[in-house]
């Protein structure tokens, strides 16, 4: 059996995993949900840094008392990367849910600007909005909370490359093979990051940016197959 630590990305709270959690627990696995500072409706987002989110994820990982399956949705794939880089011994499998291992500049980035990243459908491509019913779209709009912008601007030194020894799984739901090949071709650093892993698997699951909302059963089977090996 495995312990899963699930980390949501921009805008949605931990309840976005509500369909996936019971599917994993019914198969005898333990599920923990990471709580990220500055992401509540009434939270102050102005001073929250990437390091704060990394520490919050580490709190959840350490609570498991065993190496975990660490799954991050969207932007939180970066948190999965950083935690696996800093503490590879704590991560049994690094999972990127509609995300991917990406190069990260230690000096950070000037974007996004401001204190927070507000929710906007314009941030999602047409493929990333597949299978979202009108009811689910309305639910997302009502539940969405701005994300602390400084967290996304902060950089991290990944030069030691310890994360590459951790088995990784990319669940590609909002992008396909052609898109990934375009990224690899146009951004050599992306190819270098992906190719750096000793063991990286890509599972293609065409649906929305949030497969745990639109295809939770299929996502659960992908995760269960990955830990059954």
Steps between C-alpha positions, in 0.01 A plus 500: 500500500609858442454838660395770253558869569286711267582865432260718302620780276364843412156613617325185627521374857560149630134409443583474129644155582170382653419250222849351489561454873235230563608309189851470644386432855261227388802313367670518838724801444547793736438852368625827651417846364758776520378838623668798331532839676350805335242304304193539718222744405597747772877440509761771453689398186751784483782345703468133408807347330579181316698386803183525712316267265792259485508485879123440513532207262792364700284515814246273329770269364671464838166423665484181294802343675592321175598593143189631324342528160513877466249629244477865400236647273588777255744752655556270797704279274771751588453418868535132419824574316647705781405256777642209298817704441546591866384172655502219243499246780147612597343453155418156366345635178475858371172557313429800278124537437452697179842636573855402414851528637620838378830692524496758778721809507659540846461877469127477439278687256332844483168338409227479611488853638318627806408323822264240358400307190122526458302219341425544129385256236735685265791334682386159373525375144205344321631144559542582870127577519383168352226307681410792727122505519317831554432389857865422568613824341263692725627306803861583411421868452330513841775309683804660335733703723790720378845343530801676660696642207837511676490121536495473120771765457750345739784289366680199648841345451449155347858460382585205726263278301397276789139491375603306190546183705135509612259313268264747334158478337353770276122484458443700182138606479505855359780442250576225251809339351525760224495786751764335714724447199458868408610602849797266480604637162450870574633493856807275528508551877161327522640200311805496727278496809279218373794295375684542830272256683620144541139377492226721354165376369240704311134398524273663242156586640325747267264707709504827694778668691348333807466129416420435866175692435413381150647146482577398860447127441752494217746710696465265797577198281811669363624572852410154627680335210807712571525386862417139422831445322 
